[in-house]
Amino acid sequence: MKFNSVKILADENISPRILSFLRAKGINAADVKEKGWQGSNDRYILEMAYMDERFVLTHDSDFGTLAINEGAPCYGIIYIRLKNLKVENVCGVLERLLKVDIEIAKGSIIVVEDARVRVRPVL
């Protein structure tokens, strides 16, 4: 699947403005806060995303640790690892990512950094 067709579950550390931006771009984006799951542990969030076939969008590396090191079921993770986490910068990076023609498989971890994007399977 292409990045612009993934379904997303935004972690509680994702700004509502970023969520609004993604929705305006046609991304099917759910929010942990809107679902009343804020404060839930990361394993629960990862499980809920898995059951709904959503990629977790987060600034938190703990989701990758759960999926890779502990084998937690994972539909996918988009880890925003930028030096500047201001909403405008994150939206700009996501805007560019939406235009990139890369294939993303179920079970992938996408690490979005300032100078590159890495896609790797959880295995």
C-alpha positions in Angstrom: 0.0 0.0 0.0 1.1 3.6 -0.5 1.7 5.9 2.4 -1.3 8.1 1.4 -3.7 5.1 1.8 -2.7 3.9 5.3 -5.1 4.1 8.1 -3.6 5.8 11.2 -4.1 5.8 14.9 -2.5 8.9 16.3 -0.8 8.4 19.7 -1.7 10.9 22.5 1.6 12.8 21.8 0.4 13.8 18.3 -1.0 17.3 18.1 -4.7 17.6 17.1 -3.5 20.1 14.5 -1.4 17.3 12.9 -4.4 15.0 13.0 -6.5 17.8 11.3 -3.8 18.2 8.6 -3.8 14.5 7.8 -7.6 14.3 7.7 -7.7 17.3 5.3 -5.3 15.3 3.1 -7.8 12.5 3.0 -6.0 10.2 5.5 -8.3 7.9 7.6 -6.9 9.0 11.0 -8.3 8.1 14.4 -7.0 9.6 17.6 -6.2 8.0 20.9 -7.6 11.0 22.8 -10.9 11.0 20.8 -11.4 7.3 21.6 -10.8 8.0 25.3 -7.6 5.9 25.4 -5.2 8.6 26.6 -3.1 7.3 29.5 -3.4 3.7 28.2 -0.2 1.7 28.0 1.6 1.5 24.7 0.9 -2.3 24.3 -2.9 -1.6 24.5 -2.6 1.2 21.9 -0.6 -1.1 19.6 -3.2 -3.9 20.0 -6.1 -1.6 19.3 -4.3 -0.3 16.1 -3.6 -3.9 15.1 -7.2 -5.0 15.5 -8.4 -2.0 13.3 -5.5 -2.4 10.8 -4.0 1.0 11.6 -0.5 2.3 11.7 0.3 4.0 15.0 1.6 7.5 14.4 3.8 8.6 17.3 6.8 10.5 18.6 7.5 7.6 21.0 10.2 5.0 20.2 8.6 2.6 22.8 6.2 1.2 20.2 9.0 -0.1 18.1 10.6 -1.7 21.1 7.4 -3.5 21.9 7.0 -4.7 18.4 10.6 -5.7 17.7 12.0 -6.8 21.0 8.9 -8.1 22.7 7.0 -9.4 19.7 3.8 -7.4 20.4 1.3 -7.7 17.4 1.9 -4.7 15.2 0.0 -3.6 12.1 2.5 -0.8 11.6 4.2 2.1 13.2 5.1 5.6 11.8 7.7 7.0 14.2 8.2 10.7 13.7 11.8 11.3 14.9 12.5 14.9 14.0 14.7 17.4 15.8 12.0 20.1 15.4 8.6 18.7 16.5 6.7 22.0 16.0 3.4 21.3 14.2 4.4 23.2 11.1 7.6 21.2 10.6 5.9 17.9 11.2 3.1 18.7 8.8 5.6 19.8 6.2 7.5 16.5 6.5 4.3 14.5 6.3 3.2 16.6 3.3 6.4 15.5 1.5 5.9 11.9 2.6 2.4 11.8 1.2 3.9 12.7 -2.2 6.6 10.0 -2.2 5.7 6.9 -4.1 6.9 4.2 -1.7 5.3 0.8 -0.9 4.5 0.2 2.7 3.7 -3.4 3.8 1.6 -4.4 6.8 3.9 -4.9 9.7 6.3 -2.1 8.7 8.0 0.5 10.9 8.5 3.8 9.2 11.0 6.0 10.9 10.7 9.6 9.6 13.9 11.6 10.3 15.1 15.0 9.2 17.2 13.7 6.3 15.6 10.4 5.5 12.8 7.9 5.8 13.5 4.3 6.7 11.0 1.5 6.2 11.7 -1.8 7.8 9.7 -4.9 8.6 9.1 -5.8 12.2 10.1 -9.4 11.8 
